[in-house]
Amino acid sequence: MTTEVERLAERLRDFARARDWEQFHTPKNLAMALAGEVGELVAEFQWLTPDESRALDEAAFGRVRSELADVTAYLVRLADLLDVDLIEAANAKLLENERRYDSDLYRGSARKAPPLTS
């Protein structure tokens, strides 16, 4: 079975291959590009109040959507190159966080949990 993430990874792979960009798609370069795109996403929210950040006008929403697409594309491309299943990795991380952040102890709190000890 092919997932949407796998189909997107294949399209991104084909896109890069058709332009002979695979030579530039190293883990380092993709991670740096990803960081740049995250910065562009963050810039869309800079100086907004929490309420303003939840109620973007149509133009701002379009820019945020576009930056989210860029972030997703670079993340999927990097994961594909490194053979990381993003869904499996995210689920494993969520499991870890469920162990680290007991809902009774951390409800309503933004404090960090101590590191896991196996």
TORKOL-740367 format. One record per atom (N, C-alpha, C): x, y, z. Coordinates in pm, whole numbers, padded with zeros to 5 digits, always signed. Each point is the difference from the previous one (the first is absolute). Example, Ala and Ser with C-alpha at 12.3 -4.5 7.8 and 13.67 -1.06 7.14 Angstrom:
2
+01319-00569+00780
-00089+00119+00000
+00090+00120+00000
-00035+00105-00072
+00082+00119+00006
-00077+00109+00073
This chain:
118
+00084-00118+00000
-00084+00118+00000
+00089+00125+00000
-00035+00095-00082
+00075+00125-00009
-00076+00109+00072
+00069+00068+00089
-00063+00108+00076
+00015+00132-00075
-00073+00099+00045
+00012+00135-00058
+00142+00053+00017
+00063-00027+00114
+00137+00047+00022
+00095-00068-00099
-00020-00129-00021
+00084-00072-00096
-00020+00053-00142
-00124+00031-00037
-00025+00057-00133
+00064+00137-00015
-00008+00080+00105
+00065+00132-00004
+00151-00016-00012
+00058-00092+00076
+00145-00024-00007
+00040-00039-00141
-00080-00084-00064
+00030-00043-00137
-00008+00118-00097
-00100+00082+00014
-00013+00119-00086
+00118+00095+00020
+00041+00019+00125
+00115+00088+00027
+00128-00059-00058
+00015-00132+00013
+00116-00070-00058
+00002+00020-00151
-00114-00021-00065
-00009+00017-00145
+00027+00145-00041
-00051+00094+00077
+00021+00143-00027
+00149+00033+00002
+00069-00047+00104
+00144+00026+00011
+00077-00069-00112
-00035-00124-00027
+00069-00077-00104
-00015+00066-00137
-00118+00048-00034
-00026+00062-00129
+00082+00128-00020
+00041+00061+00108
+00078+00125-00007
+00148-00020+00032
+00038-00125+00019
+00137-00035+00039
+00040+00072+00128
-00092+00003+00096
+00026+00065+00127
+00037-00099+00109
-00004-00130-00031
+00035-00098+00103
+00140+00024+00055
+00089+00051-00086
+00137+00029+00045
+00004+00103+00112
-00101+00085+00007
-00005+00104+00103
-00079-00043+00123
-00076-00108-00014
-00087-00043+00109
+00073-00094+00096
+00097+00057+00069
+00071-00072+00105
-00076+00023+00131
+00018-00088+00097
-00066+00026+00129
+00032+00139+00056
+00124+00042-00009
+00038+00132+00051
-00075+00110-00073
-00001-00004-00132
-00066+00105-00076
-00151+00001+00022
-00060-00118+00006
-00144-00006+00024
-00036+00048+00140
+00082-00034+00099
-00025+00048+00137
+00013+00152+00006
+00099+00054-00068
+00016+00146-00001
-00116+00068-00072
-00044-00057-00112
-00114+00056-00073
-00126-00007+00086
-00017-00111+00071
-00113-00017+00090
+00001+00108+00108
+00116+00024+00058
+00012+00103+00104
-00035+00138-00056
+00044+00026-00122
-00032+00128-00063
-00150+00017-00020
-00065-00105-00045
-00145+00005-00021
-00075+00014+00132
+00047-00065+00105
-00062+00017+00132
+00014+00146+00043
+00116+00059-00028
+00019+00142+00032
-00100+00089-00073
-00026-00032-00127
-00098+00077-00076
-00140-00018+00058
-00032-00119+00046
-00129-00024+00065
-00011+00081+00130
+00106-00005+00080
+00001+00075+00126
-00016+00150-00025
+00062+00050-00106
-00008+00144-00031
-00144+00044-00025
-00082-00091-00050
-00140+00036-00025
-00076+00026+00131
+00046-00055+00110
-00067+00016+00128
+00070+00101+00092
+00119+00043-00040
+00076+00091+00086
-00081+00127+00027
-00003+00039+00125
-00064+00121+00050
-00152-00008+00004
-00060-00112-00040
-00145-00013+00014
-00035-00036+00144
-00113+00044+00043
-00050-00045+00130
-00049-00144-00017
-00020-00073+00111
-00056-00134-00013
-00133+00000-00076
-00087+00097+00028
-00129+00006-00069
+00019+00028-00149
+00089+00091-00035
+00026+00030-00141
+00056-00123-00073
+00083-00077+00069
+00059-00118-00064
-00104-00108-00028
-00112+00005+00071
-00109-00098-00022
-00102+00049-00102
+00005+00127-00036
-00101+00059-00089
+00068+00073-00115
+00077-00075-00079
+00073+00059-00111
-00097+00044-00110
+00031+00114-00064
-00081+00037-00115
+00035-00091-00117
-00074+00012-00108
+00016-00092-00113
+00141+00001-00058
+00059+00117-00014
+00135+00010-00057
+00103-00065+00092
-00008+00030+00129
+00094-00058+00096
-00017-00151+00007
-00126-00045-00001
-00025-00144+00002
+00061-00067-00123
-00010+00063-00115
+00060-00055-00122
+00151-00012+00011
+00063+00101+00059
+00147-00005+00018
+00038-00109+00099
-00074-00012+00109
+00027-00105+00100
-00018-00137-00063
-00105-00018-00075
-00025-00129-00067
+00116-00034-00093
+00048+00098-00074
+00111-00022-00092
+00128-00038+00075
+00027+00068+00111
+00119-00032+00080
-00012-00138+00063
-00120-00036+00046
-00020-00135+00053
+00026-00105-00107
-00041+00029-00123
+00026-00092-00110
+00150-00015-00024
+00073+00111+00003
+00146-00005-00018
+00066-00082+00110
-00041+00025+00125
+00054-00075+00114
-00028-00149-00017
-00122-00032-00037
-00038-00140-00019
+00082-00065-00110
+00015+00069-00112
+00075-00056-00113
+00144-00030+00038
+00066+00095+00065
+00140-00025+00040
+00009-00109+00105
-00093-00004+00094
+00002-00104+00103
-00020-00138-00061
-00096-00012-00089
-00027-00129-00065
+00119-00041-00087
+00059+00095-00071
+00116-00031-00085
+00118-00048+00086
+00025+00067+00111
+00109-00039+00090
-00026-00138+00058
-00120-00024+00047
-00034-00130+00056
+00013-00109-00105
-00041+00027-00122
+00011-00096-00109
+00146-00034-00026
+00083+00101-00006
+00143-00020-00025
+00065-00083+00110
-00044+00021+00124
+00057-00072+00115
-00076-00130+00031
-00101-00030-00080
-00082-00121+00019
-00065-00003+00139
-00058+00114+00039
-00072+00012+00127
-00149+00002-00032
-00074-00088+00064
-00146+00000-00011
-00051+00106+00097
-00045+00113-00055
-00040+00113+00084
-00117-00035+00092
-00095-00075-00048
-00116-00034+00083
+00043-00090+00115
+00083-00100-00030
+00050-00090+00105
+00084+00079+00101
+00086+00089-00050
+00086+00079+00089
-00084+00092+00090
-00102+00063-00058
-00085+00090+00078
-00079-00078+00105
-00050-00117-00036
-00072-00083+00097
+00092-00048+00112
+00124-00037-00034
+00097-00042+00103
+00031+00116+00093
+00015+00119-00055
+00029+00118+00082
-00118+00033+00090
-00121-00013-00052
-00119+00025+00082
-00008-00100+00115
+00031-00126-00026
+00003-00100+00106
+00100+00039+00109
+00118+00043-00043
+00102+00045+00096
-00051+00118+00082
-00063+00096-00068
-00051+00118+00071
-00114-00035+00095
-00081-00100-00036
-00105-00045+00091
+00060-00056+00128
+00116-00066-00010
+00068-00051+00119
+00063+00115+00080
+00058+00096-00071
+00070+00110+00067
-00096+00099+00066
-00112+00024-00063
-00092+00105+00046
-00132-00063+00047
+00002-00054+00120
-00120-00057+00060
-00109+00107+00002
-00117-00035-00051
-00107+00100-00013
-00043+00058+00135
+00006-00079+00106
-00039+00052+00131
+00104+00099+00054
+00128-00024-00030
+00106+00087+00052
+00022+00125-00084
-00030-00007-00130
+00036+00110-00090
-00121+00075-00056
-00120-00036+00038
-00120+00069-00051
+00010+00149+00030
-00009+00081-00105
+00001+00145+00016
+00135+00060+00025
+00107-00080-00005
+00135+00047+00029
+00087-00004-00126
+00084+00100-00017
+00093+00003-00112
+00141-00039+00041
+00016-00049+00124
+00135-00034+00046
+00053-00124-00074
+00130-00007-00014
+00066-00112-00068
+00008-00118+00094
-00007-00118-00060
+00016-00123+00077
+00149-00035+00007
+00040-00069+00105
+00139-00046+00005
+00024-00102-00112
+00124-00018-00042
+00030-00098-00105
-00042-00140+00043
-00038-00082-00098
-00035-00139+00030
+00124-00077+00040
-00018-00094+00090
+00111-00087+00043
-00036-00145-00033
-00008-00029-00126
-00035-00132-00055
-00134-00042+00044
